[in-house]
Amino acid sequence: MAKTPFGKLGSEEILSVHLNGIQASINHLEDVLSMRTASKTNRPLTAYVDMAEKAARYRIYEGAESNWLYTPEPVIKRNSVVVPPAEYNLQAEYGAVIFHVQQNEADVITADYTHITNQSATMESVEERISALEQGGGGGNGGTGGLLDDLVKHYPGTYRSHGISTQNAASGVAVPASTIDIFPFKVYETVICDKMGAQVSTAGAGALSTFAVYQDKNGYPGTLIAQTGAVDCSSTGWKEAAFSTGNLTLNAGSYWIGRFTNNGIAFSGLDPSCNYPVPSAPPLGSSTINNAVGIGGGVGGVRYATSFGSGIFPSTFPAAGTGSAPQYFERNAYGSPWIRRKP
C-alpha cells in the first residue's frame, strides 16, 4: 500500500508547501470516497472580534460549516440583501468571507452555499452490497446460499453469463445475421478466464460466431479487452472458443461480454428474470431502445447490427443511438454468451 512519506516536522516555520501537500492528500481521499454535498441557505456567519486592533474586527466572517464549493458560487447577504462579490474575498474551502472594509456590528451576514458533507457515495455503495450479500445467505448448503453462491462464486471450470442464473432459461432465441449482442457481466473476485461459448439451438449453413469481453465505461461497453477466434455454428449444440491472446485475468468489477454472429441462427440463453439490467439504459420508450419483441422485462443488453465479415469486434464500442448505431434492446429472452473460469 503506497503512502505519502510525510515526516514529523521539527521546530521550524510552517510553510505553504507543507499545507499544500496535506490539502492534496485530502482531495485524493475525497475523490476515492465520492463525497456527497448538501445545499444550505441563509446560514448565519460569525464575525471575528477578538483582534486587538478594533479596525480589524467585523471583517472576517466564518460559517459553522466549512468545505464550501466554488461552483455553484456561494451568495453572501448583508441584512438579507445580496452583497456584491467585489466587496469581499471568498474563502469557500474554509467557509469564510473576508470583507475589504469593516462591517457594522449590527449587520447580519448570511450565506447560501453548497458544501461537502460527511457522507460518502462510495461507502454507501459498499454497505449496500454487503447488506445484499448478507441477506442472500452465506452458502455452505450445497449451492443454495443465494447471492454468495450464484453471484460471488464463479467456480473454476464453470461458465457464467450476464445474470445470476448458472443455466440457460430459454431456447430458440433468434439472432439476426451480422449482429453483435453484448451484455453486462459482473466479476466479484479475481478470476482467470480461458474460453467463451454459447448454446446453438438452430444452426445455419456457414454460420460462425466470435465472442469478446469489454471494459465497462459508465454502465456501457467501453474498450475491447479480449476476443476469441471464430467457432463453427453450422450445427446445433454447445460451441466454444479460446481467447485469441491467451488466458484473460479479470479483477472484481463490471465488464461486458458479447457475441457476434455472421448468419441468422438461434441460441439458448437467459430471460429477463435472471439477467443483470443495463445501468446506462434510458427510460423505456426512448428512440435508442429496440423493444420490438417482449416489452416489459427491462433492457438486458446492447445490439449492434453491422457487417463484420471477419468477426473482429471494434476496439472501442460505438455509442448508442438510432439508425445504424448500436441500440439498447429489450427481449423476453436473450441469446446469451457465456465465459468460463479456467479450471
N, C-alpha and C positions, 0 to 999 in steps of 0.2 A: 504494500500500500504506500503510495507516494505521499509525502508530507513536505510542506514548505519549511525550509530549515531556519525557522525563527530562532534567534539566540536570545539569551537573557541580557537585557541592556544594563550597562553599568551606570555610574553616576555621570551622566552626560546630558546635554541638551537634547530634548525630543525634537526631531526634525520632521518636516512634512513628508519626507520619503518613508519614514517609519510608519506613519499613519496611512499613507497611500497603499503600502503593502497589505496592511490589515484590511483596509476597505476593499481591495481587490479580492481577498480571500472570502470576505463576506458576500460579495457579489457572486462568486463562484458557487457558494453554498445556496444562495437564493435561486440561481439557475437550476441547480440539481433538484432542489425541493419544489420548484414551480410554485412560489409563494402566491397566496391569494391576496386580493386587495378589497378594500371597503371605502365607500364614499361617505363623507361627513359634511354637514352644512351648519353654518352659524356656530362654530365651535369657538368659545372664548379663548383668547390668548392672554397670557400673563406677562406683565411688564417687569423688566429687571430694574429694581430701585435701590440696590444695595451698594451702588458706586459712591465713592467719597465725593466725586465731582458731581454736583447736582445737575449740571447741564447734560450729563451722560445718561441720566435716568429717563425713563419713558421713551426710550428709542429702540431698545431690543425687546421684542415680544416673542414668547415661546408657547407652543401648544402643549397640551397634555400628552399628545402622541407625536412621535417623530416618524421618520421614514415616509415622508410625503413623496408623491411623484410630481415631476415637472409637466407630464402630459397625462391627463388634462391639467392645464395650468391652474394652480390654486388662485382663488379670488379672495382678496383681503378687503375687509369692510371696516369703516370707522363710523360708529353710531348708525349702523345699518345702511350706510352709503358706501358704494364701491370706491376704493382708493386707487387712483391711477398707479400702475406699476412704476412710473418714473419717480414716485415718492419714496421708494424703498428698494432694498436689496433682499431678494428672496433666497433663503437657505432651506430649500424644501427637504433635503435629506435629513436635516436636523430639526425640522418642524418649527422653523424660526423665521422672523421678519426683522430686518434692521432698517428703521426709518432714517432718512437723511437729516431730519430735524426732530427736535423733541416734541412729543405729543402732549396734549393736555392731560392732567391727572384724571379728570373726569371722563375722558374719552373711553368708549367701549370698543375694543378692537376684536374682531372675529375673523374667522377664515372658513372658506369652503374648500375642501381638498379630498383627494383620494390617497390613501396610504396603504402600505404593506402591513398585513395582519400577521398573527402568529399561526395561521392555518396554511397547510401545505397540500396542494393538489396531489403531489407525488405520494405523500404518506397516506392520504385518504384512499388513493387507489390501491396501495399495498394492503391497507387494513381491510378494504372491501374484498380483495382477493383471498386473504387469509380467512375471513369470515365465510366466504363462499366454499372454500375447501373444507373448513371445519364442519359446515352444515352438510356437505356432501358425503362425509364419512371418511374414515381413515384407512380403509382397505383391510387386508388380513382375513377376508371372508371368502376366499376362493374367487375373487373377481367381482364381488358385489359391493365394493366400497364406494360406489358413486363416483364423484368427481375425481378423487385421488386415483382410482383405478382407470377410469375412462379418459380423463383429460391429462393428468400429470404423467402417468407412467406409460411410456412408449417402449415396450419390451424389445430387446434385441431379437432380430429375425422376424418381427411383425410389421404389418403395414398400418398406417394411419392416413386419414383423409381430412377433408375440410369440415369436420364435425366431431361430436363426441361418440358417435357410433363406430364400432370396430368392424361392422359388416355392411354390405350393400343392402339398401332397403327398397330399391326399385330396380326394374329391369326394362329393357326395350326403350331406353331414353334416346330418341333420335337426335343426332347432331348433324347439322349441315356440313357440306364439303367446304374445305378451305376456311376452317374456323378454329380460333383459339378460345377455349374456355378456361378461365383462371379463377381460383377461389382462395379465400383467407385460410391460413394454416397457422396453428399455434404450437409453439415449442415451449415446454415447461422445464426442461433441463437440457444440458448439452448432450447432443446425440450425433453420431456419425451415421450418415445415410449412404447407401450404395446403389439403390435402384428405385425406379418408379414404374407404375403399371396401371392397368385398367382391365375391367371385365367386358369383353366384346360380346354382346348378345345378338346382334345382327351384323354379319360381315358384308364385305363388298369386294369385288374384284379389284386388285391393285391398291387396296386401302392400306395406308400407312399412318402411324401415329408417332409423335415425339412428345416428350414431357420436359418440364422445366420448373425451376424454383426462382422466385424473385424476392428481393428485399421489399419490406413494407415501407411506404412513404405516406405518412398521414392517412392511413386507412385505405390506401390504393396501391396497386403494384408499382414498384419503382424500377430498380436496376436488376438486370439478369444476373443471377449468381451461378447457375449451372443448368445444363440441359443434357438429355440423353440422346443416343442415336435413334434412328427410326426403327420401329418394330412392325412386322407384317401383321395386318389385321384383315387379311383375306379369308380368315376362318374364325369361328367363334371360340370363346374360351378366354382364359386369363393370358394377358400379354404384358410383358415387362422388358425393360431395357436398363442397362447400367449407365451411370453418368459418364459422359464423354471424357471428362477430365479427371476421373477417378473419384474416390470417396469424398463426400461432402460433409463438413462439420457445421452443424447449426447450433448456435448458442440459444439460450432461452430468449424468446421474443416472438414477434409477429412476422410472418412471411406469407408468400402466395405460391400455390402450386398450380401448374397449368398443363393443358393437353392440347396439342394441335392435331387436326385430322384433315387429310387431303381429300377424303371421299365421304359421301353421306352414309354413315353407318350408325349403329345404336350401341349404347353402353348400359351397364348397370351402374347404380350409384346411390347417393343419399337423397332423402326427401327433406323438405323444409323443417320437419320436426326435430331434426338432429344436426343440421349444419350450422356453422358459425355465420352470423349476419355480417354484412359488408359495412364497416364503420363509416365509410365516406359516402354511402348511398344517399341520394336526395330523396325527398318525400315521394311516395307512390303517386303516379300521375305525371311525373316530370318527363320532359321530352327526351331525356338521356336514359330512360328506363325502357327496356324491351320486355314487356309483360304480355305478349300475345297469348300465352298459354299459362294456365294455373295461377290466376291472380289471387292474392290474399296471403301467400305464405311468407312474404318478405323477400327482399333482394338477397340472392345467395351467391352471386359471382359477377364477373365481368366477361362479356363476349366480344370478341374482335373478329368480325367476318372479313377476311382478307386473303390474298393469294400469296401463299408461301410454298411454292412448289418444292423447295428443298427442306422445308420443315424447320428452318432456323428461326428462333424467336428473336424479336427485336431486343437490342441491348438495353434500351430504356423503354418501358411500356408507354404507349401513347396515351394522352389524356382522353377522358371520356367526353363524348359529345353526341352529335347527330350525324346523319348521313353515313359516310364511310368510317367514321371514328368509332372506337370501342364504345359499347353501351353496357350499363348495368343491366342484368337480366334476372327476371323472376320466373320461376317454374314450379310445377308441383313435383318435379323430380329432376335430378341432375346426373349427367354422365360423368361420374367423379373420377379424377385421377387419385392415385394412392402412392405413398412414398414409404420405403422400407428402411427401418433402422438396421444397420449392419449386424449380422449375428455375432 
